[in-house]
Amino acid sequence: MNLHRVFAIWRRILAQFRRDRRTLALLFVVPLVILSLLYFLLRGGGSKPTVDIVNEDQGPVAGVIAQALQRGDKLDLHGTSLDTADADLKAGRADAYIYFPGDFSSRAVSGHVIQPEVHLEGSQPGASGAVVGALAQAMQSALSALPAAGPAAAQGAPFRVDVKVSYLYGGPGFDTLDYFGAAFIGLVVFFLVFVVTSVSFLRERSQGTLERLMASPLRRSEIVVGYMAGFATLALLQSVEVIVFGLYVLKIHNSGSVALIFLISLLMAISAVNLGIFLSMFARTEFQAVQFIPLVVVPQVLLSGIIFPIQTEPGWLQVVSRLLPLTYAVSGLRDVMIKGADLAWGSVQLDIAVVLGFTVLLVGAAGATLRRRVA
Amino acid sequence: MAAEYAVEVEGVVKKFGSLRALDGVTLHVQSGEIYGLLGPNGSGKTTLIRALVGLVRPDSGTVTVLGKRMPDVAVLSRIGYMTQAAALYPDLSVEENVGFFAAINGTQDNVDSALDFVELGTRRRSVVAELSGGMRTRASLACALVNRPRLLLLDEPTVGVDPQLRRQLWDGFHAMADQGTTILVSSHVMDEAERADRLGLILFGRLLAEGTARQLTEQAGVQRLEDAFLKLSEVRS
């Protein structure tokens, strides 16, 4: 091995990168941005589930358990009435409510049965698990502290704990894949269509055929719509495949309309096509086009609520999340698949309207891009 | 009167930053004429051709093609434009490429004759990526011919084409011109330029001289076109 020749290669590589500022930025700026995002997501806000406490207990036992929950500090607790708690759950303001009925203490004392009711929103398995876990822990510590119950337990008549769990959405079999699967259907379609379109549109430029198309009787709008139609066809087939595989092979939970899932996936795909055309304007080589992937995709994966619920982000980051199209697609897909939402739901109307708005905006941007290339 | 000219360029200026790519070019090409645009690399040939198809918008001056002030999308269906590098879809066959450019011009009739013209009839099913450089150039030319253009713009069409085929192509160009097609062909190869009816010498975005090859050599008082070009560019710069 000749070190001079190795050195020549080393020096050439560094010299190349010195001229390619964008790649340097990718190497040295993007990691800081991504790590900072993770910092804000994971350390930024309180990610405790919000839980309403409805205490109608005539006796003291529920109060002791509630105090233990408070001490445990695992949940964000709010005491309220049954009607308000129910409304909070349905509106998505609370992840769960815990209900202690009027005869809670008397049944505990007479029948040695501890029977709280946990009503879970159910769409986020993580939050559901945290609520049930925190309650179990609180009951454990409360029971050992109960003065009236202590001797009874010591007398060999242990309490039977019988938590009644109900789910607004999903159910006990509802797992993490059900939660993430809904969102990933949107992500997979968006991501792959974006990559394929931006690279193939860039090739259209670099191989000179775009120049030819521009010098033909084709109108700009015809090029954009033609591209959209071509890639939307591929995206449609891909959506069918992803949805069929997800729903029927992997058995991802779906309580909603498959047609609505298609609609949202397809809108995302059309957005992705036009985002690809638009961004390919800012790249000269396929290498540079690939560099848009971390820039476009990673922030959306982190910030669109796929993994980290948007409500747990710091306020300023929530604003950023609300600007990303994937946020709305994910929320819409989850509403449809997990909650069985249909077009009558205000939230689904909003999600679809915003995704549609982004699609129109990106179609416009893609069209304007083609115009600008004509100096 | 105006209809006599297939191409009318009047005082066209185009600046890219501080570079004057076209610096007041005035040029007329008659219908059925083969006009050779001759100049070294970077002289403004490609910019001028792009202005003719409306891809470059002049800062000042006017471009009129086939009687239409450019840019005009409708007139583009009567123009054939062959770009400098063979602009083709490498994953498609020769026939699919030519068929595509026919289809976006709203026709499907001339695919066979265009393939025959460039002698690629037997390679029509070959994927472009597998072709040699010369064959790609010919396939690219077929794409420019397939809409039977009234005006054919060829940006250095015979680069990488062997001398035998080059002669055949030029015979074909003359046959097309005889049938009324106007051809504007750019080149930096002098012996090729001599096959054109009339020549324009372009340098630094300016048209230095115009005329037949003989007129230009006589004007410069030299034997060869190459020397004429060198001498005329010295005089002006």
HADDOCK unambig.tbl for C-alpha pairs under 7 A between the chains (distance, minus, plus):
assign (segid A and resid 207 and name CA) (segid B and resid 87 and name CA) 5.65 0.50 0.50
assign (segid A and resid 207 and name CA) (segid B and resid 88 and name CA) 6.84 0.50 0.50
assign (segid A and resid 208 and name CA) (segid B and resid 87 and name CA) 4.66 0.50 0.50
assign (segid A and resid 209 and name CA) (segid B and resid 87 and name CA) 4.87 0.50 0.50
assign (segid A and resid 209 and name CA) (segid B and resid 88 and name CA) 5.90 0.50 0.50
assign (segid A and resid 215 and name CA) (segid B and resid 53 and name CA) 5.70 0.50 0.50
assign (segid A and resid 215 and name CA) (segid B and resid 55 and name CA) 6.91 0.50 0.50
assign (segid A and resid 215 and name CA) (segid B and resid 76 and name CA) 6.51 0.50 0.50
assign (segid A and resid 216 and name CA) (segid B and resid 76 and name CA) 5.38 0.50 0.50
assign (segid A and resid 216 and name CA) (segid B and resid 77 and name CA) 6.21 0.50 0.50
assign (segid A and resid 217 and name CA) (segid B and resid 73 and name CA) 5.24 0.50 0.50
assign (segid A and resid 217 and name CA) (segid B and resid 74 and name CA) 5.83 0.50 0.50
assign (segid A and resid 217 and name CA) (segid B and resid 76 and name CA) 5.09 0.50 0.50
assign (segid A and resid 217 and name CA) (segid B and resid 77 and name CA) 5.23 0.50 0.50
assign (segid A and resid 217 and name CA) (segid B and resid 105 and name CA) 6.39 0.50 0.50
assign (segid A and resid 218 and name CA) (segid B and resid 104 and name CA) 6.59 0.50 0.50
assign (segid A and resid 374 and name CA) (segid B and resid 55 and name CA) 5.21 0.50 0.50
assign (segid A and resid 374 and name CA) (segid B and resid 56 and name CA) 6.32 0.50 0.50
assign (segid A and resid 375 and name CA) (segid B and resid 55 and name CA) 6.67 0.50 0.50
assign (segid A and resid 375 and name CA) (segid B and resid 56 and name CA) 5.35 0.50 0.50
assign (segid A and resid 375 and name CA) (segid B and resid 57 and name CA) 6.15 0.50 0.50
